Every structure is written in structure tokens, then in C-alpha cells.
């Protein structure tokens, strides 16, 4: 009995120790989580999760079995936003309620954004294959080596099933087109509804066509006649038609000079016109996984905006008066924003290009307001704008991969900055905690532009360092 009782006491003691260890571990995890949440709140990072909630609302909308009521979606958004405003307080009891209602408001906002976008772009779709007569304005023409593909804004349609009149159709012609963007034409065409995804989770052309208001695709039968329109084309159509004609002229000039697939790739990278590529070249580029190189998207937009920013800043720095008296960095950022917008318009303003433009404009706007350009907050703002105006982009691989890649790069960039800061402070402490000072001239430490200009002019100029002084004189060193 004595031995059994001692064994039982050992077991009970072991259980007590193990349970106490588990409790301490759980308490440590809870305390660590609390400190992490307080740090995130101090750095204002919970805002990033609101964008995640808005994206979840978009996913919920597109997962719905039937179309929800737009009025109910807006009512839910208004109700949660009102509750979030009423519970806004510094008290801890209300802080959790405020965070909950704010997250629900963003969730309802993403859901309502999807419903609003669907209601705004809804247009008739051809129910089945049919042949009929079409008239309308040509919005865009993509030239091919043989024939062309174009977008027609339908003015009238006759002979199609259920008397459907789609808003826009995408047609293909085998012959060389005798028309250009902006012309009013009449033709006979065979139309069919846009194709759905061939495999579960595959590319769904029907979804993209719906949000582009394309109600049918097909090919032209017979001649295409150009005629006078019954009424003038809208101003926006005429503007973008003129842009499309300029793009086609530039693409054909590049293609004729370089020739072959090399010329087609050059034309695609300059103008965004990819239909001049042969099918073998397209398949080869797809298999290599570099099709994004010939698509005007984030890579090209970043390069163009960066060239504009650096180029304008260096041009402005050539003037000593501008460099010493005006914020040339902000001026260069504003001019780069204008250049990025013009580049987007000049390349057709496709969905992927617009998404890259939004991200680029937010990064450059951060320079104007003296904020860090590369930050998770700026990336979240770009995602929020896209979710608000083009929520369907969230379902595409382009949006997901581009934002995931940029988020990973920014995360590594921020971690590296924190790591280098901690490492620098550690090294400073090991050396005795003495502060390191940078020797600077009185002109560099003076923040008054007039005094800095007079002192710089009084100092002897050294030819080898004049360019360095011009480029760095616009930023105070202390």
C-alpha cells in the first residue's frame, strides 16, 4: 500500500506540473497575443484587415446562388456604418464593438460593391447562336496578319433570337478591314453567347464579357458597309476611337520595320496590340510563362512612371533656382502621375493597365504628401479603390498574383528596415552609446532657401562635385 500511494502521489505531482506548465504556456501565448495586438493598434495596422473584410464581402457576393437585392445591400451597409459610428469611443468596452461593426460595415461594403457593379453594367446577352443584321459604331480594332477583330457598339439589331439587342459585340473578319475605329457600319453577323469556363476554376470569359458589356461574339458574314450615322457619336467614343487609330498606326509602323514575330512583340510592348503575333509565337510565350511581358500591366506602368519621375527630377535639378527654392521632388511626382495617366490612355486603358495605374498613382501621391511610398497602407488603399469600382477583378489571377507579390515585397522591405534599425542601435550600444554625427557645412544645415542660396554662391565651386550639389540641395540634411 505504501508503494502504491507513493506512485499515485508521483503521478498526481506529474500531472500538476504538466498542467501548470500548460497553463503557463497558454498564459504566455495570450499575453504575447495581447502585446502583438496592442503593437498593431499602435502602428494603425488593423486598417489593413478592413480591406480583407471588404474583399471577403466581394467573394460572398459572387458565391451567392441568386442575385441579391441592391437596396438590401445598401441598407445593411448603412446600418453597420451607423452602428460603427455610434460605438466609436476610447472605452475598452466599446472599442471591441466598434471594431466588430466596422469590420461588418466593410464586409457589407464589399458585398454592396459587387451588387452595384453588376446592376450598373447589366446588358442583354444573346441566348443562343443566331444570324442577323447589325449596325453601330466601331469602338476598337485589333489588326491581325490576316483580317481583324473589332468591338461594335450596337445601335440596332434584327433577326437574332428573342429580339435581343446587345449593347456591345466582339466580331472577327477574315478580310482586311475597310473601316477604322469611330466609323458607323452595317453588316451581317453570326453571334453566339460568350463561352463559359471549360474546366471548374478555369478562365471564365463569359464573366469578363458580362462586365465589359459584351453580349455576344462571332464573325462577320459578307460585306461591311460604312455609312453615315443617324446621330453623332458620343464625345468619349470619338476620343478613344482617335486613340485607337493612333495605336494601330504606330503598331503597324513598328511591325513593318522590324517584321515577323519580333516586330509583333515590339508592337505589343509599345502599343498593347497583341493580335499581330502568330499562333505559334503565342503558344511558345504562354508555355514559357512570360506572356505578361507583352501585356501592358504593372511592369510597364512602373517602368514608365519611374522614367518620368527620375527624368523630370533630374531636369528640374539642372536649374539651381528651382532646386534651391522649390520642392522639385514633389513636382517630379506630379508630372510622373500625369505621364502615367497619359500612358494608360495611350495604350488602350485596359483593366490590367487601370489597376496598375491606380497602384502607381497612390505611390506617387504619397510623395506629394511626404508619406512613405512603399507601405502596406498604400497597397491597401489601392486594393480598396479597385474593390469599390471593379470588384470582379478580385476573382482574377492577375489581381491576386500582383497584389500578393507586391505585399510580399513590401513586407520584406519593412522587416529589413526594422532589422537594420535594431542592428544599428545594438552596434551603437556596444561602442559606448556615443552618437555619430555627420560633418555638414553651414549651408547644408540651413533650412531657409534664400540663406542657403547666398551661402552656396559664396562658397568656391568644385567642378567634380557640382552635379552632386545640385541633386542634393533640394533636401535639407538636418
N, C-alpha and C positions, 0 to 999 in steps of 0.2 A: 504493500500500500504506500509506503513512503516513497519508493522509487516512482510509482505511478503518479503520485501527487507532484513530485518534483518535475517529472516530464510534462505534466499538464501545466505547471506554472511556467516552465520554459516556453511551451507553445503559446500560452497566453501572453507572455512577455514579448515573444517574437511578433505575435500579431499586433500588439500595442505599438511596438517600434515601427513595424511596417505601415500600420495605419497612420501613425504620427508622421512618418516620412511622406506618405501620400498627401496628407493634409498640408504639410509644409510646402510640398511641391505645388499643390493646387493654389495655395495662398500666394506663393511666389509668382505663379503664372497670372493670377488675377491682378496682382499688384503691377506686374510688368505690362499687362494689357492696359491697365488704367493709366500708367505713366505714358505709354505709347499714344493712347487716345488724347491725353492732355497735350502732348507734344504736337500731335497732328492738328488739334484745335488751335494751338498757339501759332502754328505755321499756316493756318487757314486752309488746310488741305481737305477738310470734309466737303468743300465745294466740288471737288473732283468726283465724288461719289454721287452727287446730284445729277451729273451728266450721265453716269452709268444708269441711274434710275430713269432718266428720260429715254435712253436707248432701250431699256427693258420695256418701257411703255410702247415703243415702236414695234418691238418684237411681239409683244402681246397683241397688238392690233393686227399685224399680218398673220398671226396664228389663229385669229378668230374664225369660227365656222361660217358666219354670215356678216354682212356689213352692219356695223353698229350705227346708232343714231348720232349724228354730229351734234345735235342740240344737247343730248345727254352727256356726251364727252365734254362739251364746253361747260355745262353746269357742274360736272364733277371737278373740273379744273378750277372753276371759280370758287367752289365750296372749300376745297382743300387749301387754296391760296388764302382765302379769308380766315380759315382756322389757323393757318401758319402765322398770319399777321396778328391775330388776336392773342396767340400764345407766345409771342416774341417777348422775352424777358430774360434778365440775367439770373433769375432764381433757378436753382438746380432742378426743382420740381417741374418747372415749366420748360426748362431747356430741352429735356428729353421729348416732351410733347411737341415742342416747336420743330425739333429735328425730324420727328416722325411725320408731322403734317407737311413739312417742306419736301421731304422725300416723296410723299404721296402726291403732292402737287406736281412735282417734276415727272413722276410716273404718269399721272393723268395728262400732263402736257405733251409727253411723247405720244401717248395714245391719241390725243386730240389732233396732234400734228399730222399723223397718218390719215385720220379720217378727213381732215380739212384738205389735205393734198389730193386725196382720192376724189373728193367732191369737186375740187377745182379743175382737175384735168379730165374728168369723165367725158367720154365721147363715144359715138356709135362705133361698133365693130362688125365687120362683115361676118355673118353667122356661118357661111359655107362658101364653097367655090362657086363663082359666078362670073359671067361676062356682061359688060355693059359699057356705056359711054360716060366719059369723064371730061370735065372742063375745070380749069383752075390755074392758079399762079404757081410757077416753079420756084420753090424756096432754095433748093440747093442741088448742085450737080456734081457728082463724083465721076470724073472721066476714067475710062479703062483703056487698055490697049485695043480692045475691040468693043465698041459700044459704051454705055454709061449707065449709071444708076442715079436716080434723082428722087427728090421729095416733092410731092404735089399737094398744095393746099387746095382742097376740093371746093369748087364753087357750085357745081351741080353734078348729079349722078343719076343715071337712068339705066334700068334693066337689071339691077342687082337684086339678090334675094331680099324679101321683106321690105323692099324700097328703102334700104339703108343708105344714108348719105354720110360716109365717114368724114371726119374733119381733115385728116391727112392720110396719104397713102405713099408707100415706097414702091417704085416701079423700076424695071430694068428694060433697056432697049439694046438690041444687038447691033444696030447700025450707029454710025456717027451722028450725034445729036445736032439738029439744025436749030437749036434754041439754047438759051442760057438762063441763068437764074434771073428772076424778075419778069420773064415773059409769061403771057397768058396763052395757054394751049388747049387744044381739044384732041381727044384720042379715044381709041377703043382698047380696053384692057381686060385681062383675066385676073381677078382678085381672089385671094383666099385669106382666111384669118391667120394672124401671126402664130408661128409654131411655138408650142409649149416645150418644156424640158423633156429631153429624150430619156433621161435617167433621173431617179429620185435624188434631189440635191444638186442636179446639174444646172447649167446655164438656162435660164428661163427667158427666152426672147420675147414671149408674149407679155411678161410683166414689164420689161423695159419699153416695149412698144406702147403699152397702155399709158404709161406715164409720159411718153413722148407724144401722145395723142395720135398715134398711127393706128388706124382702124383696119388696114388691110395691106397685103404685099402681093406682088405679082409681076407680070410682064406686059409689055405693050404689044398689041396686035395691029399691024397695018401702019399707015402713015400717021405722023404727028403734025397737026396743023397749028401754026401760030396765028393768032387773031387779036383784034383789039378787045380789051377788057370792057365789060359792061360798066364798070366803075373803077376809078383809080385804085391802085394797090395801097395798102397802109404804109405809113412812113417807115415803120420798123422793118417791114418786109423789103422795101426798096433799099434801106440802108444795108441790111445783112445780105441782100442779093448782090449789091455792089461789092461788098467784101468778098463774097464767094467768087465773083468773076475775077477779081484781082488774085485770089488764091489759085484759081485754075490757070490763069495766065502765067503766074510765077512757077507753078508746078510743071507745066508743060515746057517752059523755057529751060528749067533745070534738067528735065528728063531728056530733052532733045540734045542738050550739050553733052551730058555725061553718057546717056544711052544705057539700055539694059537694066538689069535689076539694081546695079549700083546707082544709076540715075533715079530709079524709082525710090530707093531707100533715101537718097539725098532729098528728093522732093517731099517724101513723107516726113522727114525730120524737120524740114523748113516750114512746110505749109500744113501738115497733118493729113494730106491726101494720100491714102494708102492703097487705093484701088489700082494703081499702075503696076503694082508688084505682080509677078506671075504666081500661079498657084504653088509651083514647086518651091519658090523662094518663101512664100508664106508658111508652108508646112515646115520647111527647114528652120525658119526663125522660131516657130512655135515649139518644135522639138528641142531647140537649143535653150528655150526658156528666156529669150531676150526680146519678146515681142513688145514689151513696154518701151524699148529704146526708140521704136519708130512711132510711138504714140505720144502725142503732146500731153504730158501729165506733170507729175511733181518734179521729175528730174530736170526737164526742160525749163519749167517755170522757175525753179530755184536758180538754175544757171543764168537765165535771162535777168531775173531780179538782182542777183549778185553782181552781174556785169554792170548793170545800170547803177547800182549803189556805189560800187568801188570806182567806176569810171567818173560819175558825177562828183563824187567826193574829191577825187584827185584833181579834176578840172577846177573845181572851186578853190582848192588849196593852192592853185597856181597864183591866185591873187592874194597878196599879203593883206590888203584891206579887208577882203571878205573873210579870210582865215582868222584874223585877229578881232573882228568886230561882230561876226555873225556865226550862229551855230550851223556850220556847214554840214555837220553830220546829219542833223535833222532835215536840212534842205535836200541833201542827197537821198535820204529815206523817202521824203515826199515825192521827189522826182522818180525814184525807183518804183514807188507804188503806181504812179501814172504810167510808167513804161510797162509794168506788169499787166495793167488793165488793157492797154493798147495791144499788147502781145496776145492776151486772151481773145480779144475781139478779132485780131488779125488771123488767128488760127482756127476760127470757127466757133469758139466758145462752147466746146463740148462739155459733157457732165464732168468727166475726169479733170478737164482743164479748169473748170469753175471751182471744183473742190480744192485743187492745188492753189488757185488764186486766192481763195478765202484764207487758207493757212498762211500764204505768203504775206497778204495784206495785214493780218494780225501781227505777224512777226515784225514787220516794218513799222506798224503803228506803235508797237512797244518802244521803238527807238524814239519816236516823236514825243512820247510821254515819259522818257527817262526810266523805262522799266526794262527788266531783263527780257531779251527776245526769246531765248531758249528756256522755256519753263513749262511745266505741266499745266499751269493755269491757261496759258495762251493756247496750248493744244486742246484743252477742254473747251475753251470759247469757240475755237474753230469747229469742233465736233458739234457743239450746241447749235451753231448757226446752220450747219448742214442738216442736223436733225430737224430743225424748225422749218426749213424751206424745202429740203429734198430728203424726207425720211426714208424713202425707198433705197437710197444709196447705202444705208446701213446693212442691207442684206447682201450686198455685192462683195466679192472677194477683194476688189480694188480698194474699197474703203477700209475693210478690215485689215488687210496687209499693210497698207500705207500708214494708217494710224498706229498699228501695233509696232511697226518698225520705228516710227518717229518717237513713240512713247518709250521704247527700249533705249534708244539713243539718248534721249533727254534724261532718263533715269540713271544711266551710266555717267552722263556728264555731271549731274547733280551729286551723285555719290563720289565721283572723283574730286569734285571741288571740296566737299566736306572732308574727304580723306586727306587731301593736301593741306587743308587748313589745320586739321588736328596734328598732322605730322610736323607742320611748321611751328606750331605752338610747343610741341614736345621738344623739338630741337632747340628752340629758344630757351626753354626752361633748363635744359641740360647745359647750355652755355652760360648760365647765370642769370637768365631772365632779362638781360640787357636789350633794350630796343635798338633796332638797326635803323639808321637814318640814311636817306638818300641825299647826297650833296646836290643842291639845286641852286641856280643863280637867282638873284632877286627878281629878275623879270619872270622867271618861271613860277614863283610863288605869289606873284601879284595877280589878283583876280580882276582888277579894273582894266578893261581893254585899252583905254586911252593911255594909261600909265605904262602898260606892258608894251604898247606900240612905240612910245617915246624911248623907253629903256632899250628895247631891241634895236631901234635905229641908231642909238648912241653907241652900242657895242660894236666891236670890229666883226665883220662878216668873214667867215672862212668858207671858201668855195666848196670844199668837200662835204660840209655839213649843212649847207643852205637848204637842201631839199628836206633833210630830216627836221629842221626847224620849222619849215613851212607846214609839214604834215602834222606836227605835234603841237603847234602853237595854239590851236583852237580848243585844246582841252587843258584846263588848269591842273597842275601837278600837286597842288595842296589846297 
